[in-house]
C-alpha cells in the first residue's frame, strides 16, 4: 500500500530537542517520540527563511525541521516551522 502524503510528512519531519553548537550535535525527536543525536560537520547547512549558513546556532529547541543526509551525516537541516510559529498557531 502506498504511503499517504500526511504519513510521509509526519515521518520526514522531526522536532529539535536541543542544540550544542560547540560539539556540533543536535538532538531531534521523531514521530515515534524517540530521540536521535545528530553529529554535524562544519559543512552542515542550516536553511531558514533568513537564508542558509553553516551555523547550528540558527536552530532553536522546538523548531520543526527536515534533515537531508549524505553519507550518513546531516548535509542540510531545513527549518520547516519555527517554534514561535507553532506556539502562536490558531490551532491552540
TORVOTI-236416 format. One record per residue: residue in three letters; x, y, z of N, C-alpha, C, O in turn. Coordinates in steps of 0.1 Angstrom, whole numbers, always signed. Atoms other than C-alpha are relative to their C-alpha. Example, Ala and Ser with C-alpha at 12.3 -4.5 7.8 and 13.67 -1.06 7.14 Angstrom:
BEGIN
vomi residuo=ala, nx=+9, ny=-12, nz=+0, cax=+123, cay=-45, caz=+78, cx=+9, cy=+12, cz=+0, ox=+19, oy=+12, oz=+7 .
vomi residuo=ser, nx=-9, ny=-11, nz=+0, cax=+137, cay=-11, caz=+71, cx=-8, cy=+11, cz=+8, ox=-3, oy=+22, oz=+9 .
//
This chain:
BEGIN
vomi residuo=unk, nx=+8, ny=-12, nz=+0, cax=+0, cay=+0, caz=+0, cx=+9, cy=+12, cz=+0, ox=+19, oy=+13, oz=+7 .
vomi residuo=unk, nx=-7, ny=-13, nz=+1, cax=+13, cay=+35, caz=-9, cx=-2, cy=+8, cz=+13, ox=-12, oy=+8, oz=+19 .
vomi residuo=unk, nx=+1, ny=-9, nz=-12, cax=+21, cay=+59, caz=+19, cx=-7, cy=+13, cz=-4, ox=-4, oy=+19, oz=-15 .
vomi residuo=unk, nx=+7, ny=-12, nz=+2, cax=-1, cay=+89, caz=+22, cx=+9, cy=+12, cz=+2, ox=+19, oy=+11, oz=+8 .
vomi residuo=unk, nx=-8, ny=-13, nz=-2, cax=+12, cay=+125, caz=+20, cx=+1, cy=+3, cz=+14, ox=+12, oy=+7, oz=+19 .
vomi residuo=unk, nx=+0, ny=-4, nz=-14, cax=+3, cay=+131, caz=+56, cx=+10, cy=-9, cz=+7, ox=+17, oy=-4, oz=+16 .
vomi residuo=unk, nx=-10, ny=+9, nz=-6, cax=+22, cay=+100, caz=+67, cx=+14, cy=+3, cz=-3, ox=+23, oy=+3, oz=+5 .
vomi residuo=unk, nx=-13, ny=-3, nz=+4, cax=+52, cay=+109, caz=+47, cx=+5, cy=+13, cz=+7, ox=+16, oy=+13, oz=+11 .
vomi residuo=unk, nx=-4, ny=-12, nz=-6, cax=+52, cay=+144, caz=+61, cx=+4, cy=-2, cz=+15, ox=+13, oy=+4, oz=+20 .
vomi residuo=unk, nx=-3, ny=+2, nz=-14, cax=+50, cay=+132, caz=+97, cx=+13, cy=-8, cz=+2, ox=+20, oy=-5, oz=+12 .
vomi residuo=unk, nx=-13, ny=+8, nz=-2, cax=+79, cay=+107, caz=+92, cx=+12, cy=+7, cz=-5, ox=+23, oy=+4, oz=-1 .
vomi residuo=unk, nx=-11, ny=-7, nz=+5, cax=+101, cay=+131, caz=+73, cx=+4, cy=+12, cz=+8, ox=+15, oy=+18, oz=+6 .
vomi residuo=unk, nx=-2, ny=-11, nz=-9, cax=+99, cay=+159, caz=+99, cx=+3, cy=-4, cz=+14, ox=-3, oy=-13, oz=+19 .
vomi residuo=unk, nx=-4, ny=+2, nz=-14, cax=+115, cay=+160, caz=+133, cx=+0, cy=+13, cz=+8, ox=+0, oy=+24, oz=+2 .
vomi residuo=unk, nx=+0, ny=-12, nz=-9, cax=+114, cay=+184, caz=+163, cx=+14, cy=+1, cz=+6, ox=+19, oy=-9, oz=+12 .
vomi residuo=unk, nx=-12, ny=-3, nz=-7, cax=+146, cay=+199, caz=+176, cx=-2, cy=+0, cz=+15, ox=-10, oy=+7, oz=+20 .
vomi residuo=unk, nx=+1, ny=+0, nz=-15, cax=+150, cay=+190, caz=+213, cx=+11, cy=+8, cz=+6, ox=+8, oy=+16, oz=+15 .
vomi residuo=unk, nx=-11, ny=-9, nz=-5, cax=+184, cay=+206, caz=+219, cx=+11, cy=+1, cz=-10, ox=+12, oy=-7, oz=-20 .
vomi residuo=unk, nx=-10, ny=-3, nz=+9, cax=+213, cay=+221, caz=+201, cx=+13, cy=+4, cz=+8, ox=+12, oy=+11, oz=+17 .
vomi residuo=unk, nx=-13, ny=-3, nz=-6, cax=+250, cay=+222, caz=+211, cx=+10, cy=+4, cz=-11, ox=+17, oy=-5, oz=-17 .
vomi residuo=unk, nx=-9, ny=-4, nz=+11, cax=+269, cay=+243, caz=+186, cx=+15, cy=-3, cz=+2, ox=+23, oy=-5, oz=-7 .
vomi residuo=unk, nx=-14, ny=+3, nz=-3, cax=+302, cay=+237, caz=+204, cx=+5, cy=-14, cz=-4, ox=+16, oy=-15, oz=-9 .
vomi residuo=unk, nx=-4, ny=+13, nz=+3, cax=+302, cay=+200, caz=+199, cx=-7, cy=-4, cz=-14, ox=-5, oy=-16, oz=-18 .
vomi residuo=unk, nx=+7, ny=+2, nz=+13, cax=+281, cay=+203, caz=+166, cx=-10, cy=-12, cz=+1, ox=-10, oy=-20, oz=-8 .
vomi residuo=unk, nx=+10, ny=+10, nz=-1, cax=+254, cay=+180, caz=+179, cx=-14, cy=+6, cz=+2, ox=-16, oy=+16, oz=+8 .
vomi residuo=unk, nx=+14, ny=-4, nz=-1, cax=+216, cay=+183, caz=+175, cx=-8, cy=-12, cz=+4, ox=-6, oy=-23, oz=-2 .
vomi residuo=unk, nx=+9, ny=+11, nz=-5, cax=+191, cay=+161, caz=+194, cx=-13, cy=+3, cz=-6, ox=-19, oy=+14, oz=-4 .
vomi residuo=unk, nx=+13, ny=-2, nz=+6, cax=+159, cay=+156, caz=+175, cx=-10, cy=-12, cz=+5, ox=-5, oy=-22, oz=+9 .
vomi residuo=unk, nx=+10, ny=+10, nz=-3, cax=+126, cay=+137, caz=+182, cx=-9, cy=-2, cz=-12, ox=-14, oy=+8, oz=-17 .
vomi residuo=unk, nx=+9, ny=+3, nz=+12, cax=+107, cay=+119, caz=+155, cx=-14, cy=-3, cz=+4, ox=-18, oy=-1, oz=+15 .
vomi residuo=unk, nx=+14, ny=+3, nz=-2, cax=+71, cay=+108, caz=+151, cx=-3, cy=-11, cz=+10, ox=-14, oy=-12, oz=+16 .
vomi residuo=unk, nx=+1, ny=+11, nz=-10, cax=+77, cay=+78, caz=+174, cx=+4, cy=+4, cz=+14, ox=+5, oy=-4, oz=+22 .
vomi residuo=unk, nx=-5, ny=-6, nz=-12, cax=+88, cay=+101, caz=+202, cx=+13, cy=-6, cz=+5, ox=+16, oy=-6, oz=+17 .
vomi residuo=unk, nx=-14, ny=+4, nz=-3, cax=+123, cay=+86, caz=+201, cx=+10, cy=+11, cz=-4, ox=+9, oy=+16, oz=-15 .
vomi residuo=unk, nx=-10, ny=-11, nz=+3, cax=+152, cay=+110, caz=+203, cx=+12, cy=-7, cz=-7, ox=+16, oy=-18, oz=-5 .
vomi residuo=unk, nx=-12, ny=+3, nz=+7, cax=+182, cay=+108, caz=+180, cx=+10, cy=+11, cz=+1, ox=+6, oy=+23, oz=-1 .
vomi residuo=unk, nx=-10, ny=-10, nz=+0, cax=+215, cay=+126, caz=+183, cx=+7, cy=+1, cz=-14, ox=+11, oy=-10, oz=-19 .
vomi residuo=unk, nx=-7, ny=-2, nz=+13, cax=+229, cay=+140, caz=+150, cx=+13, cy=+7, cz=+2, ox=+14, oy=+17, oz=+9 .
vomi residuo=unk, nx=-13, ny=-6, nz=+0, cax=+266, cay=+147, caz=+146, cx=+2, cy=+7, cz=-13, ox=+3, oy=+1, oz=-24 .
vomi residuo=unk, nx=-1, ny=-8, nz=+12, cax=+270, cay=+175, caz=+122, cx=+15, cy=+4, cz=-3, ox=+23, oy=+5, oz=+6 .
vomi residuo=unk, nx=-13, ny=-4, nz=+3, cax=+301, cay=+185, caz=+103, cx=+0, cy=+15, cz=-1, ox=-10, oy=+22, oz=+0 .
vomi residuo=unk, nx=-1, ny=-15, nz=+1, cax=+314, cay=+221, caz=+98, cx=-7, cy=+4, cz=-13, ox=-9, oy=+16, oz=-15 .
vomi residuo=unk, nx=+6, ny=-3, nz=+13, cax=+298, cay=+219, caz=+63, cx=-15, cy=-2, cz=+0, ox=-22, oy=+0, oz=-10 .
vomi residuo=unk, nx=+14, ny=+2, nz=-1, cax=+263, cay=+211, caz=+75, cx=-7, cy=+14, cz=+0, ox=-4, oy=+23, oz=+8 .
vomi residuo=unk, nx=+7, ny=-13, nz=+2, cax=+240, cay=+239, caz=+63, cx=-13, cy=+0, cz=+8, ox=-20, oy=-10, oz=+8 .
vomi residuo=unk, nx=+13, ny=-2, nz=-6, cax=+210, cay=+252, caz=+83, cx=-7, cy=+10, cz=-9, ox=-2, oy=+21, oz=-11 .
vomi residuo=unk, nx=+8, ny=-9, nz=+9, cax=+184, cay=+266, caz=+59, cx=-12, cy=+5, cz=+7, ox=-20, oy=-3, oz=+12 .
vomi residuo=unk, nx=+11, ny=-7, nz=-6, cax=+159, cay=+291, caz=+73, cx=-6, cy=+10, cz=-10, ox=-1, oy=+11, oz=-21 .
vomi residuo=unk, nx=+5, ny=-11, nz=+8, cax=+137, cay=+318, caz=+59, cx=+10, cy=+11, cz=-2, ox=+9, oy=+18, oz=-12 .
vomi residuo=unk, nx=-9, ny=-11, nz=+1, cax=+165, cay=+342, caz=+65, cx=+12, cy=-3, cz=-9, ox=+19, oy=+6, oz=-13 .
vomi residuo=unk, nx=-11, ny=+4, nz=+9, cax=+190, cay=+322, caz=+44, cx=+6, cy=-13, cz=+5, ox=+0, oy=-20, oz=+13 .
vomi residuo=unk, nx=-7, ny=+13, nz=-4, cax=+215, cay=+293, caz=+47, cx=+14, cy=+4, cz=+5, ox=+20, oy=+12, oz=+0 .
vomi residuo=unk, nx=-13, ny=-3, nz=-6, cax=+246, cay=+292, caz=+69, cx=+4, cy=-13, cz=+7, ox=-4, oy=-22, oz=+11 .
vomi residuo=unk, nx=-6, ny=+11, nz=-7, cax=+269, cay=+266, caz=+84, cx=+1, cy=+3, cz=+15, ox=+12, oy=+4, oz=+20 .
vomi residuo=unk, nx=+0, ny=-5, nz=-14, cax=+258, cay=+277, caz=+119, cx=-12, cy=-7, cz=+7, ox=-23, oy=-3, oz=+4 .
vomi residuo=unk, nx=+11, ny=+7, nz=-7, cax=+238, cay=+254, caz=+142, cx=-7, cy=+10, cz=+10, ox=-18, oy=+6, oz=+15 .
vomi residuo=unk, nx=+6, ny=-10, nz=-9, cax=+231, cay=+285, caz=+164, cx=-14, cy=+5, cz=-6, ox=-21, oy=+11, oz=+1 .
vomi residuo=unk, nx=+12, ny=-4, nz=+6, cax=+203, cay=+292, caz=+139, cx=-12, cy=-9, cz=+4, ox=-24, oy=-5, oz=+1 .
vomi residuo=unk, nx=+11, ny=+9, nz=-5, cax=+183, cay=+263, caz=+154, cx=-4, cy=+3, cz=+14, ox=+4, oy=+7, oz=+22 .
vomi residuo=unk, nx=+6, ny=-2, nz=-13, cax=+160, cay=+265, caz=+184, cx=-7, cy=-13, cz=+4, ox=-13, oy=-20, oz=-4 .
vomi residuo=unk, nx=+8, ny=+11, nz=-5, cax=+146, cay=+238, caz=+206, cx=-15, cy=+3, cz=-3, ox=-20, oy=+13, oz=+0 .
vomi residuo=unk, nx=+14, ny=-1, nz=+4, cax=+110, cay=+232, caz=+193, cx=-2, cy=+2, cz=-14, ox=-13, oy=+1, oz=-19 .
vomi residuo=unk, nx=+1, ny=-2, nz=+14, cax=+118, cay=+240, caz=+157, cx=-4, cy=-13, cz=-7, ox=+2, oy=-24, oz=-3 .
vomi residuo=unk, nx=+3, ny=+12, nz=+8, cax=+103, cay=+215, caz=+132, cx=+9, cy=+1, cz=-12, ox=+9, oy=+11, oz=-19 .
vomi residuo=unk, nx=-10, ny=+0, nz=+11, cax=+130, cay=+205, caz=+107, cx=-1, cy=-12, cz=-8, ox=-7, oy=-22, oz=-4 .
vomi residuo=unk, nx=-2, ny=+12, nz=+9, cax=+137, cay=+182, caz=+78, cx=+15, cy=-2, cz=-1, ox=+22, oy=+8, oz=-4 .
vomi residuo=unk, nx=-14, ny=+2, nz=+0, cax=+171, cay=+166, caz=+78, cx=+3, cy=-8, cz=-13, ox=-2, oy=-18, oz=-16 .
vomi residuo=unk, nx=-4, ny=+6, nz=+13, cax=+188, cay=+158, caz=+44, cx=+14, cy=-5, cz=+3, ox=+23, oy=+2, oz=+6 .
vomi residuo=unk, nx=-13, ny=+7, nz=-3, cax=+217, cay=+133, caz=+48, cx=+7, cy=-4, cz=-12, ox=+2, oy=-6, oz=-23 .
vomi residuo=unk, nx=-9, ny=+5, nz=+10, cax=+247, cay=+124, caz=+27, cx=+10, cy=-8, cz=+8, ox=+17, oy=-3, oz=+17 .
vomi residuo=unk, nx=-10, ny=+9, nz=-6, cax=+270, cay=+95, caz=+37, cx=-3, cy=-2, cz=+15, ox=+6, oy=-3, oz=+23 .
vomi residuo=unk, nx=+4, ny=+3, nz=-13, cax=+250, cay=+90, caz=+69, cx=+2, cy=+12, cz=+10, ox=-1, oy=+11, oz=+22 .
vomi residuo=unk, nx=-1, ny=-12, nz=-8, cax=+256, cay=+126, caz=+82, cx=-9, cy=+11, cz=-5, ox=-11, oy=+11, oz=-17 .
vomi residuo=unk, nx=+8, ny=-11, nz=+4, cax=+234, cay=+156, caz=+81, cx=+7, cy=+9, cz=-10, ox=+18, oy=+15, oz=-6 .
vomi residuo=unk, nx=-6, ny=-10, nz=+9, cax=+242, cay=+177, caz=+50, cx=-7, cy=+13, cz=+1, ox=-1, oy=+24, oz=+0 .
vomi residuo=unk, nx=+8, ny=-13, nz=-1, cax=+213, cay=+202, caz=+53, cx=-11, cy=-3, cz=+10, ox=-17, oy=-14, oz=+11 .
vomi residuo=unk, nx=+11, ny=+0, nz=-9, cax=+189, cay=+209, caz=+81, cx=-9, cy=+12, cz=-4, ox=-5, oy=+23, oz=-3 .
vomi residuo=unk, nx=+9, ny=-10, nz=+5, cax=+159, cay=+227, caz=+67, cx=-11, cy=+3, cz=+11, ox=-18, oy=-6, oz=+15 .
vomi residuo=unk, nx=+10, ny=-3, nz=-10, cax=+137, cay=+246, caz=+92, cx=-14, cy=+2, cz=-7, ox=-15, oy=+10, oz=-16 .
vomi residuo=unk, nx=+13, ny=+0, nz=+6, cax=+101, cay=+239, caz=+82, cx=-9, cy=+10, cz=+7, ox=-17, oy=+17, oz=+1 .
vomi residuo=unk, nx=+9, ny=-9, nz=-8, cax=+84, cay=+258, caz=+110, cx=+7, cy=+3, cz=+13, ox=+13, oy=-6, oz=+20 .
vomi residuo=unk, nx=-6, ny=-4, nz=-12, cax=+98, cay=+278, caz=+139, cx=-8, cy=-3, cz=+12, ox=-20, oy=-3, oz=+11 .
vomi residuo=unk, nx=+7, ny=+3, nz=-13, cax=+89, cay=+271, caz=+175, cx=-10, cy=+11, cz=+3, ox=-21, oy=+8, oz=+8 .
vomi residuo=unk, nx=+9, ny=-11, nz=-3, cax=+74, cay=+306, caz=+179, cx=-12, cy=+0, cz=-9, ox=-23, oy=+5, oz=-6 .
vomi residuo=unk, nx=+11, ny=+1, nz=+10, cax=+52, cay=+300, caz=+148, cx=-10, cy=-11, cz=+5, ox=-22, oy=-10, oz=+4 .
vomi residuo=unk, nx=+8, ny=+11, nz=-5, cax=+40, cay=+267, caz=+164, cx=-8, cy=+5, cz=+12, ox=-20, oy=+1, oz=+13 .
vomi residuo=unk, nx=+7, ny=-4, nz=-12, cax=+31, cay=+284, caz=+197, cx=-10, cy=+11, cz=-3, ox=-19, oy=+12, oz=+5 .
vomi residuo=unk, nx=+9, ny=-10, nz=+3, cax=+12, cay=+312, caz=+180, cx=-11, cy=-5, cz=-10, ox=-19, oy=+3, oz=-15 .
vomi residuo=unk, nx=+10, ny=+6, nz=+10, cax=-8, cay=+289, caz=+157, cx=-14, cy=+1, cz=+5, ox=-17, oy=-1, oz=+17 .
vomi residuo=unk, nx=+14, ny=+0, nz=-4, cax=-46, cay=+293, caz=+157, cx=-5, cy=-13, cz=+5, ox=-16, oy=-14, oz=+10 .
vomi residuo=unk, nx=+4, ny=+13, nz=-5, cax=-48, cay=+256, caz=+164, cx=+0, cy=-1, cz=+15, ox=-7, oy=-10, oz=+20 .
vomi residuo=unk, nx=-1, ny=+1, nz=-14, cax=-40, cay=+263, caz=+200, cx=-12, cy=+7, cz=+5, ox=-14, oy=+8, oz=+17 .
//
